[in-house]
Amino acid sequence: MSARVALSHFVRAARTTALQSSRTCLSRPLNIAARAHGPPRVKASLSTSAQRWATSTTPNSSAVNPAEVEAMQCLEEGTQKLEEGDVQAAKELYKRSVDIKKTASSLFNLGVTHYHLKEYDDAIAAWKEAIALQPTSADAHTNLASAYIVSAVSRPDLALHHLRVAASLAPEDAEIAFNLAAVLEACGFLEESLEHYKRAKDFGVARAEMHIRNVGAKILGRKLKEAEAETAQADKPDPAA
């Protein structure tokens, strides 16, 4: 599939904790037809819907290990740099944290900085590793989907896979429902797309209403064309007659 999906307002930002599922939606659901350029969800302990980045603790973290303490400090400092807008400095700190001890949070946030710097292949690699460590992270699957869309070789098929996983992990997430609908629409799965736009609307995404109308019109137009084709075929004279 070569369709381009516009994931403007799509990727979720960095976080400071692997324990919380907050996302820093610097921008939210995607639109069809333009390339994605929204920032990823970062995991940190910020506000509820502005910017959230991740915390530096994991279920097995130990404050006794000096190396682990340094990794946690790098993660926290990286998040601070990211909040200040210094993405390059944040990336170096997250890299340092990953080098000391790989965690889902440090890899997740490292992917966010790569995404901001348009290093999409590196973002994909980081988020894939984060998912390997924490496969139930809807945010990581959401961000990975966005990176697959905007990478040099767009992969809407892989984006669709990860958005489906994200939707199964967070079935009431309005943003994921909207983004899944958008990718489905771009890939030509109109009926399923319509279903998810309706879910997004029910969950509070007001602009989903416009997409519901647009996709409904596309479905109607396709059905009319199919009916016309059937009529034309029926009207053809039977050569055997």
C-alpha positions as CSV (number, residue, x, y, z in Angstrom):
1,M,0.0,0.0,0.0
2,S,1.4,3.4,-0.9
3,A,-1.2,5.6,0.7
4,R,0.0,8.5,2.7
5,V,-1.7,9.2,5.9
6,A,-1.5,12.6,7.6
7,L,-0.7,12.0,11.2
8,S,-0.8,15.6,12.2
9,H,-1.3,15.7,15.9
10,F,-0.6,12.1,16.2
11,V,2.5,10.9,18.1
12,R,2.6,10.7,21.8
13,A,5.3,12.3,23.8
14,A,8.0,11.2,26.3
15,R,7.4,9.9,29.7
16,T,9.2,9.7,33.0
17,T,7.7,6.5,34.2
18,A,7.1,3.1,32.9
19,L,4.4,2.6,35.5
20,Q,2.0,5.2,34.2
21,S,0.2,5.2,30.9
22,S,0.0,9.0,30.6
23,R,0.9,10.3,27.1
24,T,2.1,13.7,26.2
25,C,-0.1,14.4,23.3
26,L,1.6,17.4,22.0
27,S,-0.8,17.0,19.2
28,R,-3.6,14.6,18.8
29,P,-5.5,12.6,16.1
30,L,-4.4,12.4,12.6
31,N,-5.9,13.7,9.4
32,I,-5.9,12.0,6.1
33,A,-4.0,13.4,3.1
34,A,-1.0,15.1,4.5
35,R,2.1,13.5,6.0
36,A,2.2,13.1,9.7
37,H,4.2,15.6,11.7
38,G,2.8,15.5,15.2
39,P,5.1,15.0,18.1
40,P,5.3,11.6,19.8
41,R,3.8,10.8,23.1
42,V,6.5,11.2,25.7
43,K,6.2,9.6,29.1
44,A,6.7,12.0,31.9
45,S,4.6,13.0,34.8
46,L,3.1,16.2,33.5
47,S,-0.5,17.3,33.1
48,T,-3.4,15.2,32.0
49,S,-3.7,16.2,28.3
50,A,-1.0,18.8,27.6
51,Q,2.4,17.2,27.6
52,R,3.2,14.1,29.5
53,W,6.6,12.4,29.6
54,A,7.5,9.0,31.4
55,T,8.8,8.5,35.0
56,S,12.1,6.9,35.7
57,T,11.0,4.0,37.8
58,T,10.1,0.4,36.8
59,P,8.6,-2.4,38.9
60,N,12.0,-3.9,39.4
61,S,14.1,-0.7,39.8
62,S,16.4,-0.5,42.8
63,A,17.7,2.8,44.2
64,V,20.6,0.9,45.7
65,N,22.4,0.3,42.4
66,P,24.5,3.4,41.6
67,A,24.4,2.6,37.9
68,E,20.6,2.4,38.0
69,V,20.4,5.6,39.9
70,E,22.4,7.3,37.2
71,A,20.2,5.8,34.5
72,M,17.1,7.2,36.3
73,Q,18.7,10.6,36.7
74,C,19.6,10.7,33.0
75,L,16.0,9.9,32.2
76,E,14.6,12.6,34.4
77,E,17.2,15.2,33.1
78,G,16.4,14.2,29.6
79,T,12.7,14.8,30.2
80,Q,13.5,18.2,31.6
81,K,15.5,19.1,28.5
82,L,12.7,17.9,26.3
83,E,10.2,20.0,28.2
84,E,12.6,23.0,27.7
85,G,12.7,22.3,23.9
86,D,16.3,21.0,23.8
87,V,15.7,17.8,21.9
88,Q,19.3,17.1,21.1
89,A,20.4,17.3,24.7
90,A,17.4,15.2,25.7
91,K,18.4,12.5,23.2
92,E,22.0,12.3,24.5
93,L,20.7,11.9,28.1
94,Y,18.2,9.3,27.1
95,K,20.9,7.5,25.1
96,R,23.1,7.5,28.3
97,S,20.2,6.1,30.3
98,V,19.7,3.3,27.7
99,D,23.4,2.5,27.7
100,I,23.4,2.1,31.4
101,K,20.2,0.2,31.7
102,K,17.6,-0.4,29.0
103,T,14.1,0.2,30.2
104,A,10.8,0.6,28.3
105,S,10.6,4.2,29.5
106,S,14.2,5.2,28.4
107,L,13.7,3.5,25.0
108,F,10.3,5.1,24.6
109,N,11.6,8.6,25.3
110,L,14.7,8.1,23.1
111,G,12.3,7.2,20.3
112,V,10.4,10.4,20.9
113,T,13.6,12.5,20.5
114,H,14.5,10.6,17.3
115,Y,11.0,11.3,16.0
116,H,11.3,15.0,16.7
117,L,14.6,15.1,14.9
118,K,13.1,13.3,11.9
119,E,15.3,10.3,12.5
120,Y,12.4,8.0,11.8
121,D,14.3,4.7,11.4
122,D,16.0,5.2,14.8
123,A,12.6,6.1,16.3
124,I,11.2,2.9,14.9
125,A,14.1,0.9,16.3
126,A,13.7,2.4,19.8
127,W,10.0,1.9,20.0
128,K,10.2,-1.7,18.8
129,E,12.7,-2.3,21.6
130,A,10.4,-0.5,24.1
131,I,7.5,-2.8,23.0
132,A,9.7,-5.9,23.4
133,L,10.2,-4.9,27.0
134,Q,6.6,-3.6,27.6
135,P,4.3,-5.1,24.9
136,T,1.2,-3.7,26.6
137,S,2.1,-0.1,26.0
138,A,-0.6,1.4,23.8
139,D,1.4,4.6,23.6
140,A,4.4,2.8,22.2
141,H,2.3,1.0,19.6
142,T,0.7,4.4,18.7
143,N,4.0,6.1,18.2
144,L,5.4,3.3,16.2
145,A,2.5,3.5,13.9
146,S,3.1,7.2,13.3
147,A,6.8,6.6,12.6
148,Y,5.9,3.9,10.0
149,I,3.6,6.4,8.3
150,V,6.2,9.2,8.0
151,S,9.3,7.2,7.3
152,A,10.9,7.5,4.0
153,V,9.3,4.3,2.9
154,S,5.8,4.6,4.3
155,R,4.3,1.4,5.7
156,P,0.6,2.0,6.4
157,D,0.2,-1.8,6.7
158,L,2.5,-1.9,9.7
159,A,1.0,1.3,11.1
160,L,-2.4,-0.3,10.8
161,H,-1.2,-3.4,12.7
162,H,0.2,-1.4,15.6
163,L,-2.9,0.9,15.8
164,R,-5.1,-2.2,16.0
165,V,-2.9,-3.5,18.8
166,A,-3.1,-0.1,20.5
167,A,-6.9,0.0,20.1
168,S,-7.2,-3.5,21.7
169,L,-5.0,-2.3,24.7
170,A,-6.9,1.0,25.1
171,P,-10.3,0.4,23.6
172,E,-11.8,3.7,25.0
173,D,-8.9,5.9,23.8
174,A,-10.5,8.5,21.5
175,E,-7.2,9.5,19.9
176,I,-6.3,5.9,19.0
177,A,-9.8,5.3,17.6
178,F,-9.6,8.4,15.4
179,N,-6.1,7.6,14.2
180,L,-7.0,4.0,13.4
181,A,-10.0,5.2,11.5
182,A,-7.8,7.6,9.5
183,V,-5.3,4.9,8.5
184,L,-8.1,2.5,7.6
185,E,-9.7,5.2,5.4
186,A,-6.3,5.8,3.7
187,C,-6.0,2.0,3.1
188,G,-9.5,1.8,1.6
189,F,-11.2,-0.1,4.4
190,L,-14.1,2.3,4.5
191,E,-16.7,0.4,6.4
192,E,-14.3,-0.4,9.3
193,S,-13.0,3.2,9.1
194,L,-16.5,4.5,9.5
195,E,-17.0,2.3,12.6
196,H,-13.9,3.7,14.3
197,Y,-14.7,7.3,13.4
198,K,-18.1,6.8,15.1
199,R,-16.3,5.4,18.2
200,A,-14.0,8.4,18.2
201,K,-17.0,10.7,18.0
202,D,-18.7,8.8,20.9
203,F,-15.5,9.2,22.9
204,G,-15.5,13.0,22.4
205,V,-13.6,13.8,19.2
206,A,-15.8,16.4,17.7
207,R,-14.1,16.6,14.3
208,A,-14.8,12.9,13.7
209,E,-18.3,14.0,12.6
210,M,-16.8,15.5,9.4
211,H,-14.9,12.3,8.6
212,I,-18.0,10.2,9.3
213,R,-19.8,12.3,6.6
214,N,-16.9,12.1,4.2
215,V,-16.4,8.3,4.6
216,G,-20.2,7.7,4.4
217,A,-20.2,9.6,1.1
218,K,-17.3,7.5,-0.2
219,I,-19.1,4.3,0.7
220,L,-22.2,5.5,-1.1
221,G,-20.3,6.6,-4.1
222,R,-18.6,3.2,-4.4
223,K,-21.9,1.4,-4.1
224,L,-23.4,3.6,-6.9
225,K,-20.4,2.8,-9.1
226,E,-20.8,-0.9,-8.4
227,A,-24.5,-0.7,-9.2
228,E,-23.8,1.1,-12.4
229,A,-21.3,-1.5,-13.4
230,E,-23.7,-4.3,-12.7
231,T,-26.4,-2.5,-14.8
232,A,-24.1,-1.9,-17.7
233,Q,-23.1,-5.6,-17.6
234,A,-26.7,-6.7,-17.5
235,D,-27.5,-4.4,-20.5
236,K,-24.8,-6.0,-22.7
237,P,-26.3,-8.2,-25.5
238,D,-25.8,-11.9,-25.0
239,P,-23.4,-12.9,-27.8
240,A,-25.0,-16.4,-27.8
241,A,-28.5,-15.0,-28.5
